[in-house]
Amino acid sequence: MPYRIEPDGAVRVLLITTRETRRWVIPKGNIIRGLAPHEAAAHEAFEEAGISGVPCPTPIGGYTYWKRRRNGQMRRAEVDVFPLAVVTQADDWPEQDQRDTRWFDLEDAAAAVDEGGLARLIGSFRVGLAPAGWPAQAVAWTRAQGGRWAVMRWFQALMPKSGRFFEQFEEHGATLVAGADALARLLAGGPDMDAHIREITDQEHRADDITRDVLRDVRRILITPFDRSAISGLIASMDDAIDEMNGTAKAITLFELTEFEPAMRDIGGIIVEAARVTAEAIPLLRSIGENGSRIIELTERLVKLEGHADEIHAAGLKALFKASGAADPMGFIVGREIYTHLERVVDRFEDVANEVQGLVLDHA
């Protein structure tokens, strides 16, 4: 599922038409020998739509449909869908003259496809952010309704004094998305590595400023100890994630690395997806009563991503040791250092999931 995040936070999905029926679908194809499923999906995305980017090796789900074969027979096809954060679209690609491509917002994309399972995946890919000014309106409306819809008790207590905590969380979430994107591009190598490192450092500094503001407000505003702990724990776990990204960039700079193992890039793809999921989950905390089930789904995905990253990390280290352990011990030590940093980034996103789940359980 090729997607991009617009400057205003909106998510758009790229759809293509089939060659014969001209239906709107996502790029897809068969498993390719020698490539992992997500690598094959990325290959097909370029062949059919000319797009390149960062694929996540953990699928967001799947669907089935009936595919017509060349002999006219129908067969049931099962599709795993991998998110692909699009970086570029080429001027020319193999099937350019055979298909149309178009960027859709999520609602329009879900309506454009025929397959119900695919429409559900697209529709649930990301929930739209609340409009500016929503929190105060929501609290006033809730009170007028006699508490019919639950809003977090600690947020209600804070609103008369400060309306900045959620905005600060969301601003920090944006630094995670930008930092993860720069880290994934860094792991791809190429001539722009220094620019990607600077971007990660800039985002880490921005995140530090936001974190200091949150912790200052927590100390300044009279709230219960539990609420103070919840707010501090969430912003700290988010800040740890961007700190670990910056630590990865620093290690790459220290060892002057320019090439990276495929498994490292795969973990980078997981980090991009974890940042996207986090950035979706945080705004939903504005109304846990309404969004509790969706928040739990997103945090469960973060936990799943962390587990998959652990598997990739273990397999990558094993392959690295077999390739360079005895002949090039320093190469193994350096590679292990990068793997360790990358694994820690994903671990910190799991910490974010745990903090968010705790808020849901305590305040829903």
N, C-alpha and C positions, 0 to 999 in steps of 0.2 A: 504494500500500500504506500505509494509515493506521497509524501506530504511535505508541506512547508509551513512555518509559523510566521505570520505577517507581523509587521512592527506593532500593530494594535493588539496582538495576542491571538487574533483569529487564526484558525487552522484551515488550510485548503488542501484538497486531495486532487491528484492528477488522475484522470480517467482517459482511456483510449477506446477506440471503436474496434470491434472485431472485423476481420477482413471480408467476411461474406455477408453476415446479417446486419452489420454496422451497429450492433448493440454497444452500449457503454459498459466497460469492464475495467478491471485493474490489469496491469501487465502480469502475465503468468505464462508458465510453460512446464515442461516435464523436467524431472530430475536429470541433471547432467553428470555423467560419469566423471569422477575426479573432483567434483565440487560439492561442498556442503549445501544443504537445501537453501539456506539464506543467500549463499553465494550464487547459486543457480538463479534464484529469484532476482538478484541484482543484475545478473547477466541478461536475463530476459527483459528487465526494465530498460536496459540500454538498447537492446536489439529492437524493441517495439516502440519505445518512446524517446530514446536518446538521452535518458537521464542517468546521472551518476550521483552517488551520495554515500551515506553511512547506513548500511543495513544492520538491523538488530537480529542476532541469531536466535532469539526467543520469539516464537510466533505469538501474535495477539489472539489467535483463534483460527478457526477454519470453517469451511462451508462445503456443501456438495451441490452439484448441478449435473444436468444431462448434456453430454457433449456428442455432437453429431460427427461420426467418422466419415472419411472420404467415400466409403462404400455405401453411405446412407444410413448405416446402423447407428443406434444410440447406445451410449454406455455411460454409466454413472462415474463421475470424476470427483475425487476428493481433493480439496485445495487447502494447504496451510498458508496463512497470510502473515508476512513479515513486514513490520514497519520499516520504511526507507526514508530517512531524512535527506531530502534532495539538496544537493550542493550546486550542480550545474546541469544545463541541458545543452546538448551539442547542436551545432548548426546542421549537421548531416548525420543520419544514422540509417542502419540497414533497411528498416521497414517504414521509413518516413513517407513514402508515396502510397503506402497500403492502408494507413490508418490516420484517423484524426486524433488529436490530443487536446485536452481542455482542462483547466484548473477549475474546480468546483468548491464551494463551501460545503461543509459536512451535510447539511440538510438537503441541499440540491443534489449532491452526489448520491446520497442514499436513495433519493427519489428517482434518479436517472437509471440506476441499475435494475435489471430484472430479477436477479437471484435474491431471494428473501434473506438467506443467510449472510450474503455479502452486504446487503443493505443494513442489516442489524449491526454488523461489525463496523461499518462506516459511521452509522448513526451514534454508536457508543464510543467512538474513538476518542472524542473529547467533548466534555460538556462546556457550553459557552460560559464566559466569565460574567459575573454580575455587573450591571451598569454602574457607572460612577454615582455615588450618593445613595446606593441601595441600602447600606447597613442602617443608617439612621431611620430611613423610611420603614425598613422592615421591623425595627424594634418598636417604632410608634404604632405600626399596624398591628403587631402582635399584642401589644398592650391593649389596644382598642378592641381586639377580638377576645380579650380575657385569657390570653395565653394559649389560644387554640393550636398554634403551631409553635413547637419548641425552638427556642434560640438559646445558645449556650449561656449559662448563668453568669459565667465570668465575663463574657462579652457584654451582656446587659449591664453588669456592674461597672464596666469600664466606660461604656459609651458616654455617660454624662461628663466624664472627665477627659477622655481622649478617644479619638476615633482612628488612631494611627496604627495600631498593632497589626490588623489584617493587611493594611496597605504595605506595611514594612515586611510582613511575611511574603507577600506577593512580589514585592521588589526583589527580595532575596531569591525567590524562586526564579525570577528572570535572570539573575546572575548565574544560577546553576545551569539553566538552559544554554546561555551564551558560553559559559566556561566549558560545558560538555561538548558543545559543537566545535569549539576551538581545539579541544583536546583530541577529538576524533580526527580532525583535519591534520593536527600535528602528527598523529600516529600513521597517517598516510604518507609522510615524508614530503619530498618536493622542495621547491625553492622558497616557499613562504613560511618555513618553520619558525623563523625568528618572529614574524608577525603574529603567528598563532600563540607563541609563548608570551609575547607582550599582552595579547588579548586575555589570556588566562590570568596573568598577573594583575591586569587592570580590573578584571571582574572580581578577583580575590580581594583587592583593596576596597572595591565598592561594597562587597559583602561585609567586610570588616566594619566599615562605617555604619552600615545598616544594623549590624549586630550590636555595636556600641550604643546606637540610638535606642534599640529595644531594651537592652539591659539598663540603660539610664532611666527610661520611662518606667520600667518595672520597679526600680528602687524608689522612684519619685511618687508613684501613684499608690494610693492606699487600696490594696486588694488582699484577699486571703492568702496565707502561705501556700496553700495547694495551688491556687491559680498562678501565683508567681512562679512556682516551680514548673508548672506545665508550660508556661510561656517561655521561660528560660531554657527548659529542656529542648523544646522544639526548635528555637532559633539556634541553639548551640549545635544540635545535630545537623541542621542545614549548613551551618558555617563550617563544620568539620568536613563536609563533602567537598566544598570548594577549596578548602585548605589542602585536602589530599590531592585534588587536581593540580593545584599549584606545586605541591611537592613532587608530583610526577614530572611536571615541566622542568622543575629545577634539576631533577636527576638526569633528565635527557640532556639538559644543557651541560651539566657537570661532566658527563661521560661522552659528550659530543657525538651522540647517536644520530644517525640519519636514516637508518633502515630498521624496520620493526617486524616481528614475527606476526603471521596471520592471526594467531590466537590473541595477541595484544590488541590488534585492530578489532577483533570480535568483542573483547571486553569493552573497548571504546564504544562500539555500537550499543552495548548494553547500558553503558553510562549515559549515552544520549537519550535512550528510551526511558531510563530511570528518572532523568531530569525532566523529561516531558511529562511523565506520569505525576511527579511531585508538583510540577507547576499547575497541573489540572486539579490535584487534590486540595491544595492549600486554599484556593478561593471558596471551595465548597464548605469549609469550616465556618463560613459566615452563618450557615443554617444547618446544623447537624441533624435537626429533626427531619428536615426534608431530604437531606443528602447522605444520611448515615450509611445506607446500603451501598451507594455508589462509592463512598469513601473507602469502605471495607474492601470492595472489589479492587480499587486502585492500590491499596496497601498490600493486598494479597499478591498483586502483580509485582510490586517491588520486592516482596519476599521471594517470589518465584525467579525474578531476574537475578537476585543475589545468589540463589542456589545454582542457577545455570552458570553464572560467572565463576563460582567455586569449581565447578566441573571443568570449565575451560582453563582456568588457572592451573589446576592439577595436571591436566593433559599437556598444557603448554610447557610447564616446567619439566615434565618427563621427557618430552620431545627435545627440549633445549639441552637437557643433560646428555641424552643419547647423542646429540649432534656435536656437542662441544665440551662435555664434562671433563673428559680426560685430556683431550688434545688442546683445549683452550679453556682452562679453568677460570681465567679472568672474564672471558666472554660469558661464561655461565653465571658468574657472580653478578655481573652488570645486568644481564637479562633477568635474573631472579629479582634484583632490586626494582626493576621496572614493573615486573609482574606483581610484586608485593604492593607497590604504590597503587596500581590499578585495582587490585582486589580490595584494598582499603577504601577506595572511593565508593565502590559498590556496597561495601559493608556499612558505610556511613549512611547511604540511602536506606538501607534496611533499618538503621537506627531511626531515621525520619519516619519510616512506616510504623515502627513500634510506638513512637511518641504520638503520632496521629491516631493510631488505634486506641491508645490509652485515653485520648480526649473523647473519642466516640463512645467508648464504654462508660466513661465517667459522667458524660454530660448529655448523652442522647435521651 
